[in-house]
Amino acid sequence: MQTVIHPQSSQSKPATLARGAERRATLDELKNIITTTEYRDQLAAARARIDDPAFGYFGPDSTMWKISKAFPVLPLMVWYAGILEVFEPRITAGFSGARTPVGSEATSKIRQDTDPLPRYSRTYEAFMDWFVGDDELATRTSNRIFGYHSRIVMRMPEDSTSKRYGPGTPFAALEPELMVFTVLTQMVPYRQLYERFFGPLTFTESLKYNEEVLQFAAMLGCDPDLVPKTWDEMQQWLDDYYKDPDTVRVDEEFLEAILQIFASRTVATIVMNWTALSAPPALAERLWQLPQLQKHRRTAKMVDPVLRFLFRIAPDAIMISTRWRDAQERIGRKGWTPAARLATKILPRPFGTGRGNLSDYAESASPRMKAVQEAGKFLDESDDILAQAEAAGCPMSSAIARGGADTAAR
């Protein structure tokens, strides 16, 4: 997989995310945005429904735990959700803006200026924190992700070609409709992929899943009252969203940017055709009208039978999620087996327990995130030096202490 770097402006420009007075003015134009108070209220309500802190927000008897047990489902969902969301102009621009270095130019195109694998792995970890993590871990992840999203307040870049969201149009990641869209682009393919490869849910499991989707929405700060309540309504809501050509951008130029992410054009075309096979019908219809996807459609239809066969013959030692096994052990049930411990050592984290940690921030962080990390590392090292000095009988000098107190006072 190669990276695609879009040209940057050589002129110095301010940060793309709104700050201070600019942020307030943008939010005033939008008016209806999920606030921190509303998020905390939704999260508190979801947390109040937890039976046991060790169970997390769903619990071992939930449909969410059942789906999360099958290792391949979540990695495939992360891919599907990314493709479903990338055609939403605000999401693509927001992602680009959040990763644009200060002095650079925001773009409405796909920004792939860093290795996508670590970012993909961190997304996997976040979802597993939510789905099978304990109360504390899942809540901490919710707070972190909400913090990321709350920063994305900006205006559409100058190169935006969207009819509804043209250049200069204000938007924020916490717009209620956009939050519902995000929840459904994750929860709809999550169930669809499980049923495609591991069999349909029972009627009772289906009803549970509908309730768990609302619980998940509340964990993100999305108002559950705005989310469709039944499985058919969820799928229909998402399909209707893609029917509006003014809201969702699907054209040759944008598809070309997606295809360029792959090193092989043939592989890219097969993967996109395969993705479209189970995309919302309105999106699939628009994708298949584009000339780039006229080839390899028959080959794409062969992917599902091959995957089903591979999943069927693969041993449980690698087909059951390592995070699910950890969760089972946490609540006192059998999760790990000797064969599973041996098999997962060859897989990199977070998918296995091997040393290769694909989620290392140093490999994929944006310039802004790297700066924050370096600052945090410096402060941690400074604290360690002072602690070691004090332990060795050379406590912090009065001048340093006075300087620290003055800084705290300011």
C-alpha positions as CSV (number, residue, x, y, z in Angstrom):
1,M,0.0,0.0,0.0
2,Q,1.5,3.3,-1.0
3,T,0.8,6.8,0.4
4,V,-0.6,9.7,-1.6
5,I,0.6,13.1,-0.7
6,H,-1.4,16.0,-1.9
7,P,0.5,19.2,-2.8
8,Q,0.9,21.7,0.0
9,S,0.8,25.5,-0.4
10,S,4.1,27.2,-0.2
11,Q,2.5,30.3,1.3
12,S,2.2,30.6,5.1
13,K,-1.4,30.2,6.3
14,P,-3.0,29.9,9.7
15,A,-4.0,26.6,11.2
16,T,-7.0,25.1,9.5
17,L,-8.9,24.3,12.7
18,A,-10.8,27.3,14.0
19,R,-9.5,28.8,17.2
20,G,-10.7,31.4,19.7
21,A,-13.0,34.1,18.2
22,E,-13.0,32.3,14.8
23,R,-14.2,29.1,16.5
24,R,-17.0,30.9,18.4
25,A,-18.1,32.6,15.2
26,T,-18.2,29.3,13.3
27,L,-20.1,27.6,16.0
28,D,-22.6,30.5,16.2
29,E,-23.3,30.0,12.5
30,L,-23.9,26.3,13.1
31,K,-25.9,26.7,16.3
32,N,-27.0,23.1,16.8
33,I,-23.8,21.3,18.0
34,I,-23.4,18.6,20.6
35,T,-21.9,20.3,23.6
36,T,-19.6,18.9,26.2
37,T,-22.4,18.9,28.8
38,E,-24.7,17.0,26.5
39,Y,-22.0,14.5,25.8
40,R,-21.3,13.9,29.5
41,D,-25.1,13.5,30.1
42,Q,-25.4,10.9,27.3
43,L,-22.3,9.1,28.6
44,A,-23.5,9.1,32.2
45,A,-26.9,7.7,31.1
46,A,-25.1,4.9,29.1
47,R,-22.8,4.2,32.0
48,A,-25.7,4.0,34.5
49,R,-27.0,1.0,32.5
50,I,-23.8,-1.0,33.2
51,D,-24.5,-4.1,35.3
52,D,-20.9,-4.8,36.3
53,P,-17.9,-2.4,35.7
54,A,-15.8,-5.4,34.6
55,F,-18.4,-6.2,31.9
56,G,-18.1,-2.7,30.3
57,Y,-20.9,-1.1,28.4
58,F,-22.2,-4.3,26.8
59,G,-21.3,-7.4,28.7
60,P,-20.4,-11.0,27.9
61,D,-24.0,-12.0,27.0
62,S,-24.5,-9.1,24.5
63,T,-24.6,-9.4,20.8
64,M,-21.7,-6.9,20.6
65,W,-19.5,-9.3,22.4
66,K,-20.6,-12.2,20.2
67,I,-19.8,-10.2,17.0
68,S,-16.5,-9.0,18.5
69,K,-15.4,-12.5,19.2
70,A,-14.9,-13.2,15.5
71,F,-11.5,-11.7,14.8
72,P,-11.9,-10.8,11.1
73,V,-15.2,-8.8,11.5
74,L,-13.8,-5.6,13.2
75,P,-10.8,-5.1,10.9
76,L,-13.2,-5.5,7.9
77,M,-15.7,-3.1,9.5
78,V,-13.0,-0.4,10.0
79,W,-12.2,-0.6,6.3
80,Y,-15.9,-0.5,5.3
81,A,-16.7,2.4,7.7
82,G,-13.7,4.4,6.3
83,I,-15.0,3.9,2.7
84,L,-18.6,4.8,3.6
85,E,-17.5,7.9,5.4
86,V,-14.9,9.1,2.9
87,F,-17.6,10.2,0.4
88,E,-19.0,12.6,3.0
89,P,-17.2,15.9,2.2
90,R,-17.2,17.2,5.8
91,I,-15.6,14.1,7.1
92,T,-12.8,14.1,4.5
93,A,-12.2,17.8,5.0
94,G,-12.2,17.5,8.7
95,F,-9.8,14.6,8.7
96,S,-7.5,16.5,6.4
97,G,-7.8,19.7,8.4
98,A,-7.0,17.9,11.7
99,R,-3.8,16.5,10.2
100,T,-2.7,19.7,8.3
101,P,0.5,21.2,9.7
102,V,0.3,24.9,10.7
103,G,1.2,27.0,7.7
104,S,-0.1,24.4,5.2
105,E,-3.2,24.3,3.1
106,A,-6.3,22.3,4.0
107,T,-7.7,20.1,1.2
108,S,-11.1,18.4,0.6
109,K,-9.2,15.5,-1.0
110,I,-7.8,12.4,0.9
111,R,-4.7,13.2,2.8
112,Q,-2.5,10.2,3.1
113,D,0.8,11.8,4.1
114,T,1.6,9.2,6.8
115,D,1.6,5.4,7.1
116,P,-2.1,4.3,7.3
117,L,-1.4,1.0,9.1
118,P,-0.7,2.5,12.6
119,R,-3.7,4.7,12.3
120,Y,-5.9,1.8,11.2
121,S,-4.6,-0.2,14.2
122,R,-5.4,2.5,16.7
123,T,-8.9,2.7,15.3
124,Y,-9.2,-1.1,15.9
125,E,-8.0,-0.7,19.4
126,A,-10.5,2.1,20.2
127,F,-13.5,0.0,19.0
128,M,-12.3,-3.0,21.0
129,D,-12.0,-0.7,24.1
130,W,-15.7,0.3,23.5
131,F,-17.0,-3.1,22.7
132,V,-15.3,-5.5,25.2
133,G,-13.3,-3.2,27.4
134,D,-14.2,-2.7,31.1
135,D,-16.0,0.4,32.3
136,E,-13.0,2.5,33.0
137,L,-11.1,1.7,29.7
138,A,-14.2,2.2,27.5
139,T,-15.1,5.5,29.3
140,R,-11.5,6.8,28.9
141,T,-11.5,6.0,25.2
142,S,-14.9,7.8,24.8
143,N,-13.5,10.9,26.4
144,R,-10.4,10.8,24.3
145,I,-12.3,10.4,21.0
146,F,-14.8,13.0,21.9
147,G,-11.9,15.4,22.6
148,Y,-10.5,14.7,19.1
149,H,-13.9,15.4,17.5
150,S,-14.6,18.5,19.5
151,R,-11.5,20.1,18.0
152,I,-12.8,19.8,14.4
153,V,-14.5,23.1,13.8
154,M,-13.6,24.7,10.5
155,R,-14.8,25.8,7.1
156,M,-14.7,23.8,3.9
157,P,-11.4,24.2,2.0
158,E,-11.1,26.3,-1.2
159,D,-10.9,23.2,-3.4
160,S,-14.2,21.8,-2.2
161,T,-16.5,20.9,-5.1
162,S,-19.5,19.8,-3.0
163,K,-22.8,21.5,-3.9
164,R,-24.1,21.8,-0.4
165,Y,-20.8,22.2,1.4
166,G,-18.9,24.6,-0.9
167,P,-15.8,26.6,0.0
168,G,-16.1,28.5,3.2
169,T,-19.1,26.5,4.5
170,P,-18.8,26.1,8.3
171,F,-19.0,22.6,9.8
172,A,-18.1,20.7,12.9
173,A,-17.6,17.0,13.6
174,L,-20.2,17.2,16.4
175,E,-23.1,18.2,14.2
176,P,-26.0,15.9,15.3
177,E,-26.8,14.5,11.8
178,L,-23.2,13.9,11.1
179,M,-22.8,12.0,14.4
180,V,-25.8,9.8,13.5
181,F,-24.2,9.1,10.1
182,T,-20.9,8.2,11.7
183,V,-22.6,5.8,14.1
184,L,-24.5,4.0,11.3
185,T,-21.5,3.8,9.0
186,Q,-19.9,1.7,11.7
187,M,-22.8,-0.3,13.3
188,V,-24.5,-1.2,10.0
189,P,-21.5,-2.9,8.3
190,Y,-20.5,-4.4,11.7
191,R,-23.6,-6.6,11.8
192,Q,-23.7,-7.1,8.0
193,L,-20.1,-8.4,7.8
194,Y,-20.7,-10.8,10.7
195,E,-23.8,-12.2,9.1
196,R,-22.1,-12.5,5.7
197,F,-19.3,-14.7,7.0
198,F,-20.5,-16.3,10.3
199,G,-24.3,-16.6,9.9
200,P,-27.4,-14.6,10.8
201,L,-28.2,-13.4,14.2
202,T,-31.2,-14.8,16.0
203,F,-34.3,-12.7,16.5
204,T,-33.4,-12.1,20.1
205,E,-29.8,-11.2,19.2
206,S,-31.1,-8.8,16.6
207,L,-33.3,-7.0,19.1
208,K,-30.4,-6.8,21.5
209,Y,-28.2,-5.3,18.8
210,N,-30.7,-2.6,18.1
211,E,-30.5,-1.5,21.7
212,E,-26.7,-1.8,21.8
213,V,-26.4,0.5,18.8
214,L,-28.3,3.2,20.8
215,Q,-25.9,2.5,23.8
216,F,-22.9,2.9,21.5
217,A,-24.3,6.2,20.1
218,A,-24.7,7.5,23.7
219,M,-21.1,6.6,24.4
220,L,-20.0,8.9,21.6
221,G,-22.3,11.7,22.7
222,C,-24.8,11.2,19.9
223,D,-28.4,11.6,21.0
224,P,-30.0,8.1,20.8
225,D,-33.3,9.7,20.1
226,L,-32.0,10.7,16.7
227,V,-30.8,7.2,15.8
228,P,-33.1,4.8,14.0
229,K,-34.5,2.2,16.4
230,T,-34.8,-0.9,14.2
231,W,-32.4,-2.7,11.9
232,D,-34.4,-2.0,8.8
233,E,-34.7,1.7,9.7
234,M,-30.9,1.9,10.3
235,Q,-30.2,0.5,6.8
236,Q,-32.8,2.7,5.2
237,W,-31.5,5.9,6.9
238,L,-28.0,5.2,5.6
239,D,-29.3,4.4,2.1
240,D,-31.4,7.6,2.0
241,Y,-28.3,9.6,3.0
242,Y,-26.4,8.5,-0.1
243,K,-29.3,9.3,-2.5
244,D,-28.7,13.0,-2.1
245,P,-26.1,14.0,-4.7
246,D,-25.7,17.4,-3.0
247,T,-24.6,15.9,0.3
248,V,-22.4,13.0,-0.7
249,R,-19.7,13.3,-3.4
250,V,-19.3,10.3,-5.7
251,D,-17.4,11.1,-8.9
252,E,-14.5,9.9,-11.0
253,E,-11.9,12.3,-9.6
254,F,-12.6,11.4,-6.0
255,L,-12.7,7.7,-6.7
256,E,-9.4,8.1,-8.5
257,A,-7.9,9.4,-5.3
258,I,-9.1,6.4,-3.4
259,L,-7.7,4.0,-6.0
260,Q,-4.3,5.6,-5.8
261,I,-3.9,4.6,-2.1
262,F,-3.2,1.1,-3.4
263,A,0.1,0.1,-5.0
264,S,-1.7,-2.1,-7.6
265,R,-4.5,-0.6,-9.7
266,T,-6.0,-4.1,-10.3
267,V,-6.1,-4.8,-6.5
268,A,-7.7,-1.4,-5.9
269,T,-10.4,-2.0,-8.5
270,I,-11.2,-5.4,-7.1
271,V,-11.4,-4.2,-3.5
272,M,-13.6,-1.2,-4.3
273,N,-15.9,-3.4,-6.4
274,W,-16.1,-5.9,-3.5
275,T,-16.8,-3.1,-1.0
276,A,-19.6,-1.8,-3.2
277,L,-21.3,-5.2,-3.3
278,S,-22.6,-4.7,0.3
279,A,-22.5,-0.9,0.4
280,P,-25.9,0.9,0.8
281,P,-27.7,0.4,-2.6
282,A,-27.8,4.1,-3.4
283,L,-24.0,4.4,-2.9
284,A,-23.3,1.1,-4.8
285,E,-25.4,2.3,-7.7
286,R,-23.5,5.6,-8.0
287,L,-20.1,3.8,-7.7
288,W,-20.9,1.3,-10.4
289,Q,-21.7,4.0,-12.8
290,L,-18.1,5.3,-12.7
291,P,-15.8,4.0,-15.5
292,Q,-13.0,3.0,-13.1
293,L,-15.1,0.2,-11.6
294,Q,-16.3,-1.4,-14.9
295,K,-13.5,-4.0,-14.6
296,H,-12.9,-6.9,-12.3
297,R,-16.5,-7.0,-11.0
298,R,-16.8,-10.7,-11.5
299,T,-13.5,-11.3,-9.7
300,A,-14.8,-9.1,-6.8
301,K,-17.9,-11.4,-6.5
302,M,-15.6,-14.3,-5.8
303,V,-14.0,-12.7,-2.8
304,D,-16.8,-13.6,-0.3
305,P,-16.9,-17.3,-1.1
306,V,-13.1,-17.5,-0.7
307,L,-13.2,-15.6,2.6
308,R,-16.0,-17.8,3.9
309,F,-14.0,-20.9,3.1
310,L,-10.8,-19.6,4.7
311,F,-12.7,-18.5,7.8
312,R,-14.3,-21.9,8.1
313,I,-11.1,-23.9,7.9
314,A,-9.0,-21.5,10.0
315,P,-8.4,-22.7,13.6
316,D,-10.1,-20.9,16.6
317,A,-6.6,-20.1,17.8
318,I,-6.4,-17.3,15.3
319,M,-10.1,-16.7,14.4
320,I,-11.0,-15.5,17.9
321,S,-10.1,-12.0,18.8
322,T,-7.3,-11.6,21.4
323,R,-9.1,-8.7,23.0
324,W,-12.2,-10.9,23.4
325,R,-10.1,-13.5,25.0
326,D,-8.6,-10.9,27.4
327,A,-12.1,-9.8,28.3
328,Q,-13.2,-13.3,29.0
329,E,-10.3,-13.8,31.4
330,R,-11.0,-10.5,33.0
331,I,-14.5,-11.6,34.1
332,G,-13.4,-15.0,35.2
333,R,-14.4,-17.0,32.1
334,K,-12.1,-19.1,30.0
335,G,-10.7,-17.1,27.1
336,W,-7.1,-18.1,26.3
337,T,-5.9,-21.5,25.4
338,P,-2.3,-22.7,25.0
339,A,-2.8,-23.0,21.2
340,A,-4.1,-19.4,21.0
341,R,-1.2,-18.0,23.0
342,L,1.2,-19.7,20.7
343,A,-0.5,-18.7,17.5
344,T,-1.0,-15.0,18.3
345,K,2.6,-14.5,19.1
346,I,3.2,-14.3,15.3
347,L,0.6,-11.5,14.9
348,P,1.5,-7.8,15.5
349,R,-0.3,-5.8,18.1
350,P,-3.2,-5.0,18.4
351,F,-4.3,-8.1,16.5
352,G,-2.0,-10.4,18.3
353,T,0.5,-10.3,21.1
354,G,3.6,-10.1,19.0
355,R,6.2,-7.4,19.4
356,G,5.5,-5.4,16.2
357,N,3.1,-2.7,17.5
358,L,1.4,-1.2,14.4
359,S,-0.4,1.3,16.6
360,D,2.8,3.1,17.6
361,Y,2.0,6.8,17.4
362,A,5.5,7.7,16.4
363,E,4.9,6.0,13.0
364,S,1.7,7.7,12.0
365,A,1.1,10.8,14.1
366,S,0.4,14.2,12.5
367,P,3.0,16.9,13.0
368,R,0.8,18.5,15.6
369,M,0.4,15.2,17.5
370,K,4.1,14.5,17.3
371,A,4.8,18.0,18.9
372,V,2.4,17.2,21.7
373,Q,4.1,13.9,22.3
374,E,7.5,15.4,22.3
375,A,6.4,18.0,24.9
376,G,4.9,15.3,27.1
377,K,8.0,13.2,26.8
378,F,10.2,16.1,27.8
379,L,8.0,16.8,30.9
380,D,8.0,13.2,31.9
381,E,11.8,13.0,31.6
382,S,12.1,16.2,33.6
383,D,10.0,14.7,36.4
384,D,12.1,11.6,36.4
385,I,15.3,13.5,36.7
386,L,14.0,15.6,39.6
387,A,12.7,12.4,41.4
388,Q,16.0,10.6,40.9
389,A,17.9,13.6,42.2
390,E,15.7,13.8,45.3
391,A,16.1,10.0,45.9
392,A,19.9,10.4,45.7
393,G,19.9,13.0,48.5
394,C,19.9,16.1,46.2
395,P,16.3,17.4,46.4
396,M,15.0,20.1,44.1
397,S,16.7,23.4,44.8
398,S,14.7,26.3,46.2
399,A,15.1,28.3,43.0
400,I,13.5,25.5,40.9
401,A,10.8,25.1,43.5
402,R,10.1,28.8,43.5
403,G,10.1,28.9,39.7
404,G,7.6,26.0,39.6
405,A,5.3,27.7,42.1
406,D,5.4,30.9,40.1
407,T,4.6,29.0,36.9
408,A,1.6,27.3,38.7
409,A,0.4,30.7,40.0
410,R,0.4,32.1,36.5
